[in-house]
Amino acid sequence: MPGLRKYHLRSLESQNRNCPSPSPSPSRGEGRVGVKLARNQGVTAMDDKITQRPGERILLWFLLAFSIFFLIQAFILPNLKDLSSPGAFPIFIISIMILSVLRILWKNRRHHTAFKIGEEFGKAIPLVFPKTVAIYTGILILYIFLLYPLHFWASSYLFLIGSFLFLKGAKTFRSFFIAAGMLVAIYLLFQYLFRVILW
């Protein structure tokens, strides 16, 4: 029995030696400071990774001018006396838009210095208005001008075929049948359901 007790005491002493001493836990204040520092570092790292796209600054300034113009128009509305007046809600929404745009401009002021205005405008045109969009806009304008001399059905048929061929939505032979089917559906829908005559 005494031998067994000595053996147990030696094993307990060896286990205590092998066990690492518990590290002191940080206080709540130190933990909160560390979390805040980590968050701030993460936010700054994300801000550094943000790259400005061409035309972003021009669009923001355009939105700011657009919002200020409509804010002035909202103040011109008659009977602007209380919160139930017609111009109260537009003033509220447009004010939020102006504050949001100003905040974005101030937050990204460092990134906006990457391009000059002329350089940014030159790079923004092919990005915002690529060649496909420009050509299809021309097709839409041509369709509008053909509505009067060719009337609705002929001009719409040509517009649908041209759209399918340009956007490669269908082959040449199938585009004729798809355009005809769409016009038949439009005719039935507007002629019998909405009672609208399309010429």
PLY file of the C-alpha trace (Angstrom):
ply
format ascii 1.0
element vertex 199
property float x
property float y
property float z
element edge 198
property int vertex1
property int vertex2
end_header
0.00 0.00 0.00
2.71 2.60 0.82
4.36 1.73 -2.48
1.15 2.35 -4.38
0.70 5.75 -2.69
4.22 6.81 -3.63
3.60 5.69 -7.21
0.40 7.75 -7.44
2.11 10.82 -5.97
4.98 10.58 -8.49
2.56 10.22 -11.42
0.57 13.27 -10.28
3.77 15.32 -9.95
4.90 14.35 -13.45
1.48 15.27 -14.92
1.59 18.67 -13.23
5.06 19.32 -14.66
4.00 18.38 -18.21
0.82 20.48 -18.14
1.46 24.02 -19.47
0.68 26.85 -17.14
-2.52 28.69 -18.10
-1.86 31.94 -19.91
-3.43 34.99 -18.35
-6.69 35.87 -20.09
-6.88 39.41 -21.40
-9.19 41.77 -19.68
-12.42 42.92 -21.30
-11.01 46.32 -22.09
-7.93 44.93 -23.82
-10.09 42.49 -25.80
-12.40 45.23 -27.03
-9.47 47.44 -28.05
-7.94 44.55 -29.98
-11.21 43.84 -31.79
-11.58 47.52 -32.72
-8.02 47.69 -34.03
-8.56 44.54 -36.11
-11.76 45.96 -37.56
-10.11 49.27 -38.42
-7.21 47.48 -40.09
-9.66 45.36 -42.07
-11.62 48.42 -43.20
-8.48 50.27 -44.31
-7.26 47.18 -46.16
-10.60 46.93 -47.98
-10.48 50.63 -48.84
-6.99 50.19 -50.29
-8.20 47.28 -52.45
-11.07 49.33 -53.95
-10.17 50.45 -57.45
-11.93 53.26 -59.24
-13.64 52.44 -62.48
-13.53 54.96 -65.31
-16.56 57.23 -65.26
-17.40 56.67 -61.60
-16.54 60.19 -60.51
-18.35 61.73 -63.52
-21.47 59.71 -62.72
-21.39 60.76 -59.07
-21.08 64.45 -59.96
-23.89 64.06 -62.48
-26.11 62.46 -59.82
-25.26 65.29 -57.44
-26.19 67.97 -59.99
-29.33 66.02 -60.94
-30.38 65.77 -57.26
-29.74 69.46 -56.57
-31.79 70.44 -59.63
-34.77 68.38 -58.51
-34.41 69.61 -54.95
-34.80 73.17 -56.24
-37.81 72.08 -58.28
-39.35 70.48 -55.20
-38.97 73.71 -53.24
-40.70 75.59 -56.06
-43.84 73.43 -55.72
-46.82 75.41 -54.40
-48.42 74.95 -50.99
-45.20 73.84 -49.30
-46.31 74.47 -45.74
-46.14 71.26 -43.71
-45.12 67.60 -43.97
-48.34 66.67 -45.77
-47.67 69.04 -48.67
-46.86 67.59 -52.14
-43.20 68.61 -52.05
-42.32 67.27 -48.60
-41.64 63.66 -49.63
-39.56 64.56 -52.74
-37.47 66.94 -50.61
-36.86 64.17 -48.09
-35.82 61.58 -50.71
-33.65 63.98 -52.71
-31.91 65.17 -49.53
-30.98 61.55 -48.78
-29.61 61.18 -52.33
-27.50 64.33 -52.00
-26.08 63.26 -48.63
-25.31 59.77 -49.97
-23.49 61.10 -53.03
-21.48 63.57 -50.93
-20.51 60.78 -48.54
-19.33 58.55 -51.41
-17.35 61.40 -52.96
-15.67 62.19 -49.65
-14.95 58.54 -48.86
-13.40 57.82 -52.27
-11.57 61.12 -52.68
-8.17 59.39 -52.67
-9.18 56.87 -55.33
-10.66 59.56 -57.56
-7.22 61.11 -58.08
-6.12 58.05 -60.09
-7.54 59.52 -63.32
-7.75 63.02 -64.66
-11.14 64.22 -65.88
-10.25 64.04 -69.57
-8.58 60.65 -69.25
-11.47 59.30 -67.20
-14.04 60.56 -69.70
-12.16 58.95 -72.59
-11.99 55.58 -70.83
-15.58 55.76 -69.57
-17.22 55.97 -73.01
-16.24 52.46 -74.23
-16.98 51.02 -70.78
-20.41 52.61 -70.22
-21.45 52.85 -73.87
-19.82 49.95 -75.76
-20.14 49.39 -79.49
-22.99 46.86 -79.16
-25.10 49.28 -77.14
-24.40 52.10 -79.59
-25.43 50.04 -82.62
-28.58 48.73 -80.94
-29.49 52.27 -79.92
-29.25 53.19 -83.59
-31.58 50.29 -84.43
-34.10 51.57 -81.88
-33.93 55.11 -83.29
-34.42 53.74 -86.82
-37.44 51.76 -85.61
-38.98 54.93 -84.14
-38.53 56.79 -87.42
-40.01 53.90 -89.44
-43.17 53.71 -87.32
-44.90 56.54 -89.17
-44.26 55.57 -92.83
-44.46 51.76 -92.38
-46.94 51.72 -89.47
-46.68 49.46 -86.43
-46.80 45.93 -87.82
-44.30 46.22 -90.67
-41.81 48.32 -88.69
-42.10 46.06 -85.64
-41.56 42.96 -87.78
-38.41 44.42 -89.30
-37.23 45.61 -85.87
-37.64 42.16 -84.31
-35.83 40.43 -87.17
-33.01 42.95 -87.04
-32.73 42.57 -83.27
-32.54 38.78 -83.46
-29.92 38.88 -86.18
-27.79 41.57 -84.52
-27.91 40.07 -81.03
-27.53 36.55 -82.48
-30.61 35.35 -80.66
-31.70 33.17 -83.57
-30.61 32.16 -87.03
-31.83 34.00 -90.11
-34.56 31.51 -91.04
-35.86 31.06 -87.48
-35.90 34.80 -86.77
-38.66 35.31 -89.39
-40.95 32.78 -87.69
-40.16 33.96 -84.14
-40.87 37.59 -85.06
-44.16 36.58 -86.72
-45.18 34.55 -83.67
-44.43 37.42 -81.33
-46.50 39.81 -83.43
-49.42 37.38 -83.43
-49.22 37.17 -79.63
-49.09 40.98 -79.38
-52.09 41.28 -81.71
-54.21 38.84 -79.69
-53.19 40.39 -76.40
-53.87 44.01 -77.31
-56.79 43.46 -79.69
-58.94 41.22 -77.47
-57.66 41.65 -73.92
-56.71 45.33 -73.68
-58.94 46.49 -76.56
-56.14 48.57 -78.07
-55.91 48.88 -81.86
-52.35 48.85 -83.13
-51.70 50.05 -86.65
0 1
1 2
2 3
3 4
4 5
5 6
6 7
7 8
8 9
9 10
10 11
11 12
12 13
13 14
14 15
15 16
16 17
17 18
18 19
19 20
20 21
21 22
22 23
23 24
24 25
25 26
26 27
27 28
28 29
29 30
30 31
31 32
32 33
33 34
34 35
35 36
36 37
37 38
38 39
39 40
40 41
41 42
42 43
43 44
44 45
45 46
46 47
47 48
48 49
49 50
50 51
51 52
52 53
53 54
54 55
55 56
56 57
57 58
58 59
59 60
60 61
61 62
62 63
63 64
64 65
65 66
66 67
67 68
68 69
69 70
70 71
71 72
72 73
73 74
74 75
75 76
76 77
77 78
78 79
79 80
80 81
81 82
82 83
83 84
84 85
85 86
86 87
87 88
88 89
89 90
90 91
91 92
92 93
93 94
94 95
95 96
96 97
97 98
98 99
99 100
100 101
101 102
102 103
103 104
104 105
105 106
106 107
107 108
108 109
109 110
110 111
111 112
112 113
113 114
114 115
115 116
116 117
117 118
118 119
119 120
120 121
121 122
122 123
123 124
124 125
125 126
126 127
127 128
128 129
129 130
130 131
131 132
132 133
133 134
134 135
135 136
136 137
137 138
138 139
139 140
140 141
141 142
142 143
143 144
144 145
145 146
146 147
147 148
148 149
149 150
150 151
151 152
152 153
153 154
154 155
155 156
156 157
157 158
158 159
159 160
160 161
161 162
162 163
163 164
164 165
165 166
166 167
167 168
168 169
169 170
170 171
171 172
172 173
173 174
174 175
175 176
176 177
177 178
178 179
179 180
180 181
181 182
182 183
183 184
184 185
185 186
186 187
187 188
188 189
189 190
190 191
191 192
192 193
193 194
194 195
195 196
196 197
197 198
